[in-house]
């Protein structure tokens, strides 16, 4: 199951779920328009733990997204 299918299932279970999509393919439509697919944030691979921490913080607090 890919990210699009996974977020769709998660949103069916819990419409308030917050999820961050991550991929090494920055030109993937899900990465460029992640909110359209139901994701709350995005982070491009490879990333450092500090970048993941910032992305998580922003999604949890609602302070925007890490791109």
PEPETA-V754335 format. One line per field, one symbol per residue. ss: DSSP state (h for helix, s for strand, l for the rest). psi: psi as a letter, one per 20 degrees, with the letter a starting at -180 (. if undefined). A space follows every 10 residues. Layout:
ss: ???
psi: ???
//
This chain:
ss: llhhhhhhhh hhhlllllls ssslllllhh hhlhhhhlll ssssllllhh hhhhhhhhhh hllllll
psi: pagghghggg hhgoijqpqp qpqinijphh hhlhhhijqi rqppqqqqhh hgggggghgg ikkaqp.
//
